[in-house]
């Protein structure tokens, strides 16, 4: 209750209503939950748009094929070499650590299984997804956001350019393929390095090696690995581009790429946690 003065110079008493703290907290929770649902609904909608366009024959005309081929080469050819070299060096170090540790504890027969489970099943797919995200999709999402903020994308739309087919779809397909390629090449390289590090340059241990690797890659484990790489590639290819497609107009602040990065990392960690539960529980 406060004392207010009117325009005629007289005073009157007015009641000011204050919202209880609990209602303010609930209102903030409601707005946060609504915004969270809206963001993920947009990401899901963008993923469905990309899926529909990828299954539409009109998306593969001459101009779209050229753009898709260019982005596939840019996203994969230069990255696969550096990523394979990086993972090979890290794999050699980890393999040596695991082998020496297993020998010191008197259980060298478990060294190969540990190497395969740690490197091939867990570290390499997650590292491939992070590498493609940091090198390809997140910078492309940032570039799209800046173009939308400056009005360049609106200019392209007025010129008749189909942004979804000619700009977003080739980059999404390139991100998907890059994760698959890097993960496949690095997993095969890690398996080869594990054989050479443990058994040396001899073909006589190949039967025992394939038997141990086959015991690790039972059908359920192989299916979980394939699904994990698939969902990793979807998250890496779609989340940064979806953020740029919907929110690019308001993303001119210095930290406009951090939100997409946090969303992407949270999805990757969730998929990794579900894969761990499926493999070991």
C-alpha positions in Angstrom: 0.0 0.0 0.0 1.5 3.3 -1.1 0.5 7.0 -1.3 0.2 8.3 -4.9 -0.4 11.8 -6.1 -2.8 12.5 -8.9 -2.6 15.1 -11.7 -5.0 17.4 -9.7 -2.6 17.6 -6.7 -4.6 15.4 -4.4 -3.4 12.2 -2.9 -5.0 8.9 -2.8 -4.0 5.4 -1.5 -3.4 2.6 -3.9 -2.6 -1.1 -3.4 0.3 -2.6 -5.3 0.0 -6.3 -5.9 3.1 -8.3 -5.7 3.3 -11.8 -7.1 4.4 -14.4 -4.6 8.0 -15.7 -5.1 6.6 -19.2 -5.8 4.5 -18.0 -8.7 7.5 -16.1 -10.2 9.6 -19.3 -10.0 6.9 -21.4 -11.6 6.5 -18.8 -14.4 10.3 -19.0 -15.1 10.2 -22.8 -15.1 7.3 -22.7 -17.5 9.0 -20.3 -19.9 12.2 -22.3 -19.7 10.4 -25.6 -20.4 8.5 -24.1 -23.2 11.6 -22.7 -24.8 13.4 -26.1 -24.4 10.5 -27.9 -26.0 10.4 -25.4 -28.9 14.1 -25.7 -29.6 14.1 -29.5 -29.7 10.9 -29.5 -31.7 12.6 -27.3 -34.3 15.6 -29.6 -34.4 13.3 -32.6 -34.9 11.4 -30.7 -37.6 14.6 -29.8 -39.4 15.8 -33.5 -39.2 12.5 -34.6 -40.8 12.9 -31.9 -43.5 16.4 -33.2 -44.3 15.1 -36.8 -44.4 12.3 -36.0 -46.7 14.5 -33.9 -49.0 17.1 -36.7 -49.1 14.5 -39.2 -50.3 13.1 -36.8 -52.9 14.5 -37.4 -56.5 14.2 -33.6 -57.3 16.9 -32.9 -54.7 19.5 -34.6 -56.8 19.5 -32.4 -59.9 22.8 -31.4 -61.5 23.4 -28.4 -59.4 22.5 -30.1 -56.2 24.7 -33.1 -57.0 27.7 -30.8 -57.7 27.2 -29.0 -54.4 26.8 -32.3 -52.5 29.9 -33.8 -54.1 31.9 -30.7 -53.3 30.9 -30.7 -49.6 31.5 -34.5 -49.3 35.1 -34.0 -50.6 35.7 -30.9 -48.4 34.3 -32.6 -45.3 36.0 -36.0 -45.7 39.1 -36.0 -47.9 41.2 -33.6 -45.8 39.9 -34.7 -42.4 40.2 -38.4 -42.8 44.0 -38.3 -43.2 44.7 -36.0 -40.2 42.2 -37.9 -38.0 43.6 -41.3 -39.0 47.1 -40.1 -38.1 46.0 -38.6 -34.8 44.0 -41.7 -33.8 46.8 -44.0 -34.8 49.3 -42.2 -32.5 46.9 -42.1 -29.6 46.0 -45.8 -30.3 49.6 -46.9 -30.2 50.1 -45.2 -26.8 46.9 -46.6 -25.3 47.6 -50.1 -26.7 51.1 -50.0 -25.2 49.8 -48.9 -21.8 47.1 -51.6 -21.8 49.5 -54.4 -22.8 52.2 -53.4 -20.2 49.5 -53.1 -17.5 48.0 -56.5 -18.4 51.4 -58.1 -18.4 52.4 -56.6 -15.0 49.2 -58.0 -13.5 49.7 -61.4 -15.0 46.6 -61.3 -17.3 48.1 -60.7 -20.8 45.2 -62.7 -22.4 42.8 -59.9 -21.6 44.9 -57.1 -23.2 43.4 -57.5 -26.7 39.8 -57.5 -25.4 40.5 -54.4 -23.3 42.0 -52.6 -26.3 39.1 -53.4 -28.6 36.5 -52.4 -26.1 38.2 -49.2 -25.1 39.3 -48.0 -28.5 37.0 -49.4 -31.1 33.7 -49.5 -29.1 34.1 -46.3 -27.0 36.8 -43.8 -27.8 37.1 -43.7 -31.6 33.4 -43.2 -32.4 33.0 -40.4 -29.9 36.3 -38.8 -31.0 35.2 -39.0 -34.7 31.9 -37.3 -33.9 33.6 -34.5 -31.9 36.3 -34.1 -34.6 33.7 -33.6 -37.4 31.6 -31.3 -35.2 34.5 -29.0 -34.4 36.0 -29.1 -37.9 33.0 -29.1 -40.1 29.4 -28.7 -38.9 29.8 -26.2 -36.0 31.8 -23.8 -38.2 29.3 -24.2 -41.0 26.4 -23.5 -38.6 28.2 -20.4 -37.4 28.8 -19.3 -41.0 25.1 -19.7 -41.7 24.1 -17.8 -38.6 26.3 -14.9 -39.6 25.0 -14.9 -43.1 21.4 -14.8 -41.8 22.2 -12.0 -39.4 23.7 -9.9 -42.2 20.8 -10.6 -44.6 22.8 -12.6 -47.1 20.5 -15.7 -46.9 17.4 -13.5 -47.4 19.1 -12.1 -50.5 19.7 -15.6 -51.8 16.1 -16.5 -51.2 14.9 -13.5 -53.1 17.1 -14.6 -56.0 15.3 -18.0 -56.1 17.9 -20.1 -54.3 16.3 -23.1 -52.4 18.4 -22.9 -49.3 17.3 -26.3 -47.9 18.1 -28.2 -51.1 21.2 -26.4 -52.3 22.8 -25.2 -49.0 21.6 -27.2 -46.0 21.1 -30.6 -47.4 24.6 -31.0 -49.0 26.2 -30.0 -45.7 24.0 -32.3 -43.7 24.8 -35.3 -45.9 28.5 -34.4 -45.8 28.5 -34.3 -42.0 26.8 -37.7 -41.8 29.1 -39.3 -44.3 32.2 -37.8 -42.7 31.4 -39.3 -39.3 30.8 -42.7 -40.8 34.0 -42.5 -42.8 36.3 -41.3 -40.0 34.9 -43.9 -37.6 35.1 -46.8 -40.0 38.7 -46.0 -41.2 39.9 -45.3 -37.6 38.4 -48.5 -36.2 40.0 -50.6 -38.8 43.3 -48.9 -38.3 43.1 -49.4 -34.5 42.4 -53.1 -35.0 45.3 -53.4 -37.3 47.6 -51.6 -34.9 46.4 -53.7 -32.0 47.3 -56.9 -33.9 50.8 -55.6 -34.8 51.5 -54.2 -31.3 50.5 -57.4 -29.5 51.5 -60.2 -32.0 54.0 -58.5 -34.2 54.5 -59.0 -38.0 53.4 -62.6 -38.1 50.4 -64.2 -39.8 50.2 -67.2 -37.4 48.3 -65.4 -34.7 45.5 -64.3 -37.0 43.2 -67.2 -36.0 43.4 -66.4 -32.3 43.1 -62.7 -33.0 40.0 -63.0 -35.0 38.5 -65.3 -32.4 39.0 -62.8 -29.6 37.7 -59.9 -31.7 34.7 -62.0 -32.7 34.0 -62.7 -29.1 33.9 -58.9 -28.4 31.8 -58.1 -31.4 28.9 -60.3 -30.6 25.6 -59.3 -32.4 24.2 -57.1 -29.7 27.5 -55.2 -29.3 27.9 -54.7 -33.0 24.3 -53.4 -33.3 24.9 -51.0 -30.4 28.1 -49.7 -32.0 26.4 -49.2 -35.4 23.4 -47.4 -33.8 25.8 -45.2 -31.7 27.7 -44.1 -34.8 24.4 -43.5 -36.6 23.0 -41.3 -33.8 26.3 -39.5 -33.4 26.3 -38.6 -37.1 22.7 -37.4 -36.9 23.5 -35.2 -34.0 26.7 -33.8 -35.5 25.1 -33.1 -38.9 21.7 -31.7 -37.9 21.9 -29.8 -34.6 24.3 -27.0 -35.7 22.5 -26.5 -39.0 19.1 -26.6 -37.4 20.2 -23.9 -34.9 21.5 -21.7 -37.8 18.3 -22.3 -39.9 15.9 -21.2 -37.2 17.8 -18.9 -34.9 20.3 -17.3 -37.2 18.6 -14.0 -37.2 19.2 -13.3 -33.5 22.6 -14.9 -33.2 24.9 -12.0 -33.6 26.4 -12.1 -30.1 30.0 -13.4 -29.6 28.7 -16.6 -27.9 26.1 -17.5 -30.5 27.9 -20.8 -31.3 28.2 -22.0 -27.7 24.5 -22.9 -27.4 24.6 -25.3 -30.4 27.9 -26.7 -29.0 26.3 -27.4 -25.6 23.2 -29.0 -27.2 25.4 -31.2 -29.4 27.7 -32.3 -26.6 24.7 -33.1 -24.4 23.2 -35.3 -27.1 26.5 -37.1 -27.7 27.0 -37.7 -24.0 23.4 -39.1 -23.7 24.0 -41.5 -26.6 27.3 -42.6 -25.2 25.7 -43.2 -21.8 22.9 -45.3 -23.3 25.5 -47.3 -25.3 27.5 -48.0 -22.2 24.3 -49.2 -20.4 23.5 -51.4 -23.3 27.0 -52.9 -23.5 27.8 -53.4 -19.8 24.4 -53.7 -17.9 
